[in-house]
């Protein structure tokens, strides 16, 4: 499932604002509870990919 599908499944509204060439620009809006559901879905998908529900890898990028 891609991130746009995850947002929709969480109850958020995804709007296509525009398209320039191959790049699409979208806005996502919704309630706080929808945002919480989305965050849980992202967290669940990360732990599922790692195979270990107690350990989630985090990477920090420094500019």
Residue pairs with C-beta under 8 A, 6 or more apart in sequence:
1 9
1 45
3 42
4 14
4 26
6 38
6 41
6 42
6 45
7 14
7 28
7 30
7 38
8 14
9 41
10 30
10 34
10 35
10 37
10 38
10 41
11 30
11 31
11 33
11 34
11 37
12 28
12 29
12 30
12 34
12 35
12 38
13 28
13 29
13 30
14 26
14 27
14 28
15 26
15 27
15 28
15 29
16 24
16 25
16 26
17 25
17 26
17 27
18 24
18 25
19 25
30 38
43 56
46 56
46 57
47 53
47 54
47 55
47 56
50 56
50 57
